[in-house]
């Protein structure tokens, strides 16, 4: 076998790296959460598997969970393919967790009219108490994380630390002057032109980026990832949880409505799935379950609304605790929590009031509904012997403590089995 034939056979068997190389893009919008982190990691893995030229992430986020951010940053650090984070289009932001993801990129770029920074950790009522030990731990940890990312990529570590400690933010031009990003690019095409021939260091070593003539392929999230990105947000998860409880409670208090029960069950399942995705506080979750138990018992135990109120108290405390983990960025926005809880409380108390009012109302059907009705004696009633009375268009056996002649008006005072207890009623009423 000649050397030429051997070379040709090897060329046929071994694919030449770069023949299928492409630029892969993804548009990461909304909060940083387990859903967006899972999508980002899948696309990054595919880019590394297929030997893409680079992964271009077009970013627009107000921030999100630190735990999800760390997962994404670890993926960038381990990537052999250059990751370019581009804050775009104009008007977009890379705030909080997004600012740290921008710092971690092999190439960081922003479009004119965008901003980045403001990475200070926040809690359910706003910022974590500044003088608390927990705040110091969270702030120091996140500041060190930001500094390490900036130093790794040769960016401004002072700005990175101030973004965490002082919540400073910068426009695209200010970030470029401060050494936070590598370029300001008005469009994707101008960014790709800037990247062509640029050398960056990945986990595989020095890599020279080639973009000229490369095909661009947009990555799209799967349906599961879309759902995860939508509900894997503490605010959305909490809304689904309250909607589910309210729907089921309404169905149990007014049987036959069907739609509220079905919608509530679906919302409760989605809320439970969202909580599974998120790292919730166990004590807070147990208090919410206790609140559900109290709401259920209110339907079967005559408490005058006491159990419902106890349930609302448990729900309030549990809600404050269940997602209040600022050390990993898992918090509910106060302006989302308060209106939702007040609306839910008003709904529950209204339903309890309707149930209490219905239990105190005189029965309108069945044997009990005859008590208080008037009728006429058809067959005389004598003492110790029953007669016949005409009530509600029907003839009933009836008894009385005294004799009542036929034709006399009577008032139903009670029911014993299928026999009525009556007393004579004056003709004047």
C-alpha positions as CSV (number, residue, x, y, z in Angstrom):
1,X,0.0,0.0,0.0
2,X,1.5,3.3,-1.1
3,X,1.9,6.2,1.3
4,X,-0.5,8.3,-0.8
5,X,-3.3,5.8,-0.4
6,X,-2.7,5.6,3.4
7,X,-2.9,9.4,3.7
8,X,-6.1,9.4,1.7
9,X,-7.6,6.7,3.9
10,X,-6.7,8.6,7.1
11,X,-8.2,11.8,5.7
12,X,-11.4,9.9,5.0
13,X,-11.6,8.4,8.5
14,X,-10.4,11.3,10.6
15,X,-12.5,14.5,10.3
16,X,-10.6,17.7,9.8
17,X,-11.2,20.1,12.7
18,X,-12.7,23.3,11.4
19,X,-14.6,21.9,8.4
20,X,-17.8,22.0,10.4
21,X,-16.7,24.9,12.6
22,X,-19.3,27.5,13.2
23,X,-20.3,30.4,15.4
24,X,-23.0,29.4,17.9
25,X,-25.2,32.1,19.4
26,X,-27.8,32.2,22.1
27,X,-29.9,35.1,23.5
28,X,-30.0,35.0,27.3
29,X,-32.8,37.2,28.5
30,X,-34.5,37.5,31.9
31,X,-33.3,36.4,35.3
32,X,-30.3,34.1,36.0
33,X,-31.9,31.0,37.4
34,X,-31.6,27.1,37.2
35,X,-33.5,27.1,34.0
36,X,-31.3,29.6,32.2
37,X,-28.2,28.0,33.7
38,X,-29.3,24.5,32.4
39,X,-29.8,26.0,28.9
40,X,-26.5,27.8,28.9
41,X,-24.6,24.7,30.0
42,X,-26.3,22.5,27.3
43,X,-25.4,25.0,24.5
44,X,-21.9,25.3,25.9
45,X,-21.4,21.6,26.0
46,X,-22.7,21.2,22.4
47,X,-20.3,24.0,21.2
48,X,-17.4,22.2,22.8
49,X,-18.5,18.8,21.4
50,X,-18.9,20.2,17.9
51,X,-15.6,22.2,18.0
52,X,-17.3,25.5,17.3
53,X,-15.3,28.6,16.7
54,X,-16.9,30.4,19.6
55,X,-20.1,30.8,21.6
56,X,-21.7,34.2,21.4
57,X,-24.0,35.0,24.3
58,X,-26.2,38.0,23.8
59,X,-27.1,39.0,27.3
60,X,-29.9,41.1,28.9
61,X,-30.5,40.3,32.5
62,X,-31.4,42.2,35.8
63,X,-29.5,39.5,37.7
64,X,-30.6,36.4,39.5
65,X,-29.4,33.5,41.7
66,X,-25.7,33.4,42.7
67,X,-25.9,29.6,42.7
68,X,-26.9,29.5,39.1
69,X,-24.3,32.2,38.2
70,X,-21.5,30.1,39.7
71,X,-22.6,27.1,37.7
72,X,-22.5,29.2,34.5
73,X,-19.1,30.7,35.3
74,X,-17.6,27.2,36.0
75,X,-18.8,26.2,32.6
76,X,-17.1,29.2,31.0
77,X,-13.8,28.5,32.9
78,X,-13.8,24.9,31.8
79,X,-14.7,25.6,28.1
80,X,-12.2,25.0,25.3
81,X,-14.3,27.1,23.0
82,X,-14.1,30.9,23.5
83,X,-17.2,32.4,25.2
84,X,-18.1,35.9,24.1
85,X,-20.7,37.7,26.3
86,X,-22.3,40.7,24.4
87,X,-24.7,42.9,26.3
88,X,-27.2,43.8,23.6
89,X,-29.3,45.3,22.1
90,X,-29.2,49.0,23.1
91,X,-31.2,49.4,26.3
92,X,-30.1,46.0,27.6
93,X,-28.4,45.5,30.9
94,X,-26.0,43.0,32.6
95,X,-26.8,43.9,36.2
96,X,-26.0,42.0,39.4
97,X,-25.2,38.3,38.4
98,X,-25.1,39.4,34.8
99,X,-22.2,41.7,35.5
100,X,-20.2,38.8,37.0
101,X,-21.0,36.6,34.0
102,X,-19.7,39.4,31.7
103,X,-16.5,39.6,33.7
104,X,-16.0,35.8,33.3
105,X,-16.2,35.8,29.5
106,X,-13.1,35.3,27.3
107,X,-14.3,38.4,25.5
108,X,-16.7,40.9,27.0
109,X,-18.5,43.4,24.8
110,X,-21.4,45.8,25.1
111,X,-23.6,47.7,22.7
112,X,-24.0,51.5,23.0
113,X,-26.8,52.4,25.3
114,X,-26.3,49.4,27.7
115,X,-25.1,49.2,31.3
116,X,-23.5,46.8,33.7
117,X,-22.8,46.6,37.4
118,X,-24.9,47.0,40.6
119,X,-24.0,43.5,41.9
120,X,-24.7,44.0,45.6
121,X,-26.7,41.1,47.1
122,X,-30.3,41.8,48.2
123,X,-32.9,40.1,50.3
124,X,-36.7,40.0,50.6
125,X,-37.1,43.4,52.1
126,X,-34.3,45.0,50.1
127,X,-30.6,44.9,50.9
128,X,-29.4,42.5,53.6
129,X,-28.8,44.3,56.9
130,X,-25.5,46.1,56.4
131,X,-24.2,45.6,60.0
132,X,-25.1,41.9,60.2
133,X,-22.6,39.1,60.2
134,X,-24.5,37.4,57.3
135,X,-24.2,40.6,55.2
136,X,-20.4,40.7,55.8
137,X,-20.0,37.0,54.8
138,X,-22.1,37.3,51.7
139,X,-20.6,40.6,50.6
140,X,-17.0,39.5,51.1
141,X,-17.5,36.2,49.3
142,X,-19.1,37.8,46.3
143,X,-16.5,40.6,46.2
144,X,-13.7,38.0,46.2
145,X,-15.5,36.1,43.5
146,X,-15.8,39.2,41.3
147,X,-12.1,40.2,41.9
148,X,-10.9,36.7,41.0
149,X,-12.9,36.7,37.7
150,X,-11.6,40.2,36.8
151,X,-8.0,39.1,37.5
152,X,-8.4,35.9,35.6
153,X,-9.5,37.8,32.5
154,X,-7.1,40.7,32.9
155,X,-9.9,43.2,33.7
156,X,-10.3,45.9,36.4
157,X,-10.5,44.1,39.8
158,X,-11.1,47.4,41.6
159,X,-14.3,48.1,39.6
160,X,-15.4,44.5,40.0
161,X,-15.2,44.8,43.8
162,X,-16.9,48.2,43.9
163,X,-19.7,46.8,41.8
164,X,-20.4,44.3,44.6
165,X,-19.7,46.5,47.7
166,X,-20.9,49.9,46.4
167,X,-23.4,48.8,43.7
168,X,-21.7,51.0,41.1
169,X,-22.8,50.7,37.5
170,X,-21.3,51.8,34.3
171,X,-22.4,52.6,30.7
172,X,-20.8,50.8,27.8
173,X,-18.3,53.6,27.2
174,X,-17.5,54.0,30.9
175,X,-16.9,50.2,31.2
176,X,-14.6,50.3,28.2
177,X,-12.5,53.2,29.7
178,X,-12.5,51.4,33.1
179,X,-11.1,48.2,31.6
180,X,-14.1,46.1,32.4
181,X,-14.9,45.1,28.8
182,X,-12.9,44.6,25.6
183,X,-15.0,46.6,23.1
184,X,-18.2,48.6,22.4
185,X,-19.8,47.1,19.3
186,X,-23.0,48.7,17.8
187,X,-23.9,45.4,16.0
188,X,-23.2,41.7,15.9
189,X,-21.4,42.0,12.6
190,X,-19.0,44.7,13.9
191,X,-18.4,42.5,17.0
192,X,-17.5,39.5,14.8
193,X,-15.2,41.7,12.8
194,X,-13.4,42.8,16.0
195,X,-13.1,39.2,17.1
196,X,-11.5,37.9,13.9
197,X,-7.9,37.1,14.6
198,X,-8.1,37.9,18.3
199,X,-6.2,35.4,20.6
200,X,-7.7,34.4,23.9
201,X,-6.8,31.8,26.6
202,X,-9.3,29.0,27.2
203,X,-8.9,25.7,29.2
204,X,-7.3,24.3,26.0
205,X,-4.6,27.1,25.9
206,X,-4.2,30.0,23.5
207,X,-6.9,30.0,20.8
208,X,-7.1,32.4,17.9
209,X,-10.7,33.2,16.9
210,X,-11.6,33.1,13.2
211,X,-15.0,34.6,12.3
212,X,-14.5,35.5,8.6
213,X,-16.7,33.3,6.4
214,X,-18.1,31.3,9.3
215,X,-21.7,30.3,9.5
216,X,-23.8,31.6,12.4
217,X,-26.1,29.1,14.1
218,X,-28.6,30.3,16.7
219,X,-29.3,27.9,19.6
220,X,-32.9,27.7,20.9
221,X,-34.1,26.4,24.3
222,X,-36.1,23.2,24.4
223,X,-39.7,23.3,25.7
224,X,-38.6,22.0,29.1
225,X,-35.9,24.7,29.3
226,X,-38.4,27.4,28.4
227,X,-40.7,26.2,31.2
228,X,-37.8,26.0,33.7
229,X,-36.6,29.5,32.8
230,X,-40.2,30.8,33.3
231,X,-41.0,29.2,36.6
232,X,-37.6,28.7,38.2
233,X,-37.8,32.2,39.6
234,X,-38.7,32.7,43.3
235,X,-41.3,35.3,42.5
236,X,-43.0,33.1,39.9
237,X,-42.7,30.0,42.1
238,X,-44.4,31.9,45.0
239,X,-47.2,33.2,42.7
240,X,-47.9,29.6,41.4
241,X,-47.9,28.3,45.0
242,X,-50.5,30.9,46.2
243,X,-52.6,30.5,43.1
244,X,-52.7,26.7,43.6
245,X,-53.7,26.9,47.2
246,X,-56.4,29.5,46.5
247,X,-57.8,27.5,43.5
248,X,-58.1,24.3,45.5
249,X,-59.5,26.1,48.6
250,X,-62.2,27.8,46.4
251,X,-63.1,24.4,44.8
252,X,-63.5,22.8,48.3
253,X,-65.6,25.6,49.7
254,X,-67.8,25.8,46.5
255,X,-67.9,22.2,45.1
256,X,-68.8,22.0,41.4
257,X,-66.9,25.0,40.2
258,X,-64.3,22.7,38.6
259,X,-62.2,25.3,36.8
260,X,-60.7,26.8,40.0
261,X,-59.8,23.4,41.2
262,X,-58.2,22.2,38.0
263,X,-56.3,25.5,37.5
264,X,-55.2,25.4,41.2
265,X,-54.0,21.8,41.0
266,X,-51.9,22.6,37.8
267,X,-50.5,25.7,39.5
268,X,-49.6,23.8,42.7
269,X,-47.8,21.1,40.7
270,X,-45.8,23.7,38.8
271,X,-45.0,25.6,42.0
272,X,-43.8,22.4,43.6
273,X,-41.6,21.6,40.6
274,X,-40.2,25.2,40.8
275,X,-39.4,24.7,44.5
276,X,-37.7,21.4,43.6
277,X,-35.5,23.4,41.2
278,X,-34.7,26.0,43.8
279,X,-32.9,25.5,47.1
280,X,-35.7,26.4,49.5
281,X,-35.6,26.8,53.3
282,X,-37.0,23.6,54.9
283,X,-38.5,25.4,57.9
284,X,-40.3,27.9,55.7
285,X,-41.6,25.1,53.5
286,X,-42.9,23.2,56.6
287,X,-44.8,26.3,57.7
288,X,-46.4,26.7,54.3
289,X,-47.5,23.0,54.5
290,X,-48.9,23.7,58.0
291,X,-50.8,26.6,56.6
292,X,-52.4,24.4,53.9
293,X,-53.4,21.9,56.7
294,X,-55.0,24.7,58.7
295,X,-56.9,25.8,55.6
296,X,-58.2,22.3,55.0
297,X,-59.3,21.8,58.6
298,X,-61.2,25.0,58.4
299,X,-63.6,23.3,56.0
300,X,-64.4,20.4,58.4
301,X,-64.0,21.9,61.9
302,X,-66.2,24.7,63.2
303,X,-63.6,27.2,64.3
304,X,-65.3,30.5,63.4
305,X,-62.4,31.3,61.1
306,X,-59.7,30.8,63.8
307,X,-58.0,28.0,61.8
308,X,-58.0,30.2,58.6
309,X,-56.3,33.1,60.4
310,X,-53.7,30.7,61.9
311,X,-53.1,29.4,58.4
312,X,-52.5,32.9,57.1
313,X,-50.0,33.6,60.0
314,X,-48.1,30.4,59.2
315,X,-48.2,31.2,55.5
316,X,-46.8,34.7,56.1
317,X,-43.9,33.5,58.2
318,X,-43.2,30.6,55.9
319,X,-43.3,32.8,52.9
320,X,-40.7,35.2,54.4
321,X,-38.5,32.2,55.3
322,X,-38.8,29.8,52.4
323,X,-36.9,31.9,49.8
324,X,-35.0,34.2,52.1
325,X,-31.5,32.9,51.4
326,X,-29.6,35.9,50.1
327,X,-26.3,34.0,50.4
328,X,-27.2,32.2,47.2
329,X,-29.4,35.0,45.8
330,X,-32.6,33.2,46.5
331,X,-35.1,35.9,47.5
332,X,-38.6,37.1,46.8
333,X,-39.0,40.8,45.8
334,X,-40.9,42.6,48.6
335,X,-43.1,44.4,46.0
336,X,-44.2,41.1,44.6
337,X,-44.6,39.3,47.9
338,X,-46.8,41.8,49.7
339,X,-49.5,42.4,47.1
340,X,-49.7,38.6,46.4
341,X,-50.1,37.8,50.1
342,X,-52.6,40.5,50.8
343,X,-54.7,39.4,47.8
344,X,-54.6,35.8,48.8
345,X,-55.5,36.7,52.5
346,X,-58.5,38.7,51.3
347,X,-59.7,35.8,49.1
348,X,-59.4,33.2,51.9
349,X,-61.1,35.4,54.5
350,X,-64.0,36.1,52.0
351,X,-64.5,32.4,51.4
352,X,-64.5,31.7,55.1
353,X,-67.1,34.4,55.6
354,X,-69.3,32.9,52.9
355,X,-69.0,29.4,54.4
356,X,-69.8,30.7,57.9
357,X,-72.8,32.7,56.7
358,X,-74.2,29.6,54.8
359,X,-73.9,27.4,57.9
360,X,-75.9,29.9,59.9
361,X,-78.6,30.3,57.3
362,X,-81.9,28.5,57.7
363,X,-82.1,25.3,55.7
364,X,-84.0,25.7,52.4
365,X,-84.3,22.1,51.3
366,X,-84.9,18.7,52.8
367,X,-86.9,17.9,56.0
368,X,-85.1,20.7,58.0
369,X,-86.3,23.2,55.4
370,X,-89.9,22.6,56.6
371,X,-89.3,24.0,60.1
372,X,-90.9,27.4,60.4
373,X,-93.3,26.8,57.5
374,X,-97.1,27.1,57.8
375,X,-99.8,24.8,56.6
376,X,-103.4,23.6,57.1
377,X,-104.8,20.7,59.0
378,X,-106.5,18.3,56.6
379,X,-107.3,15.6,59.2
380,X,-107.9,16.7,62.8
381,X,-105.1,16.1,65.3
382,X,-106.1,14.9,68.7
383,X,-103.9,14.8,71.8
384,X,-101.8,11.6,71.6
385,X,-103.0,10.8,68.0
386,X,-101.5,12.1,64.8
387,X,-103.4,13.7,62.0
388,X,-102.7,15.1,58.5
389,X,-101.4,18.5,57.5
390,X,-100.9,20.1,54.1
391,X,-97.4,21.9,53.9
392,X,-95.4,22.9,50.9
393,X,-97.9,21.3,48.5
394,X,-97.6,17.9,50.2
395,X,-99.6,15.9,52.8
396,X,-97.7,15.1,56.0
397,X,-98.3,13.1,59.1
398,X,-98.3,15.5,62.0
399,X,-98.6,15.5,65.8
400,X,-99.2,18.2,68.4
401,X,-99.4,18.7,72.2
402,X,-103.0,19.7,72.0
403,X,-105.9,18.9,69.7
404,X,-106.2,20.9,66.5
405,X,-109.3,20.8,64.4
406,X,-109.4,20.3,60.6
407,X,-109.0,23.5,58.6
408,X,-106.9,25.2,61.3
409,X,-103.7,26.9,60.3
410,X,-100.5,25.4,61.9
411,X,-96.8,26.2,62.2
412,X,-94.2,23.5,61.8
413,X,-92.0,23.4,64.9
414,X,-89.9,20.3,64.4
415,X,-89.3,17.1,62.4
416,X,-89.1,13.5,63.8
417,X,-88.4,11.1,61.1
418,X,-91.1,11.5,58.5
419,X,-93.5,13.2,61.0
420,X,-93.9,16.9,61.6
421,X,-94.4,18.5,65.0
422,X,-96.8,21.4,64.7
423,X,-98.7,24.0,66.8
424,X,-101.9,25.8,66.0
425,X,-101.4,29.3,64.5
426,X,-103.8,32.1,65.0
427,X,-105.6,33.1,61.8
428,X,-104.4,36.7,62.2
429,X,-100.8,35.3,61.9
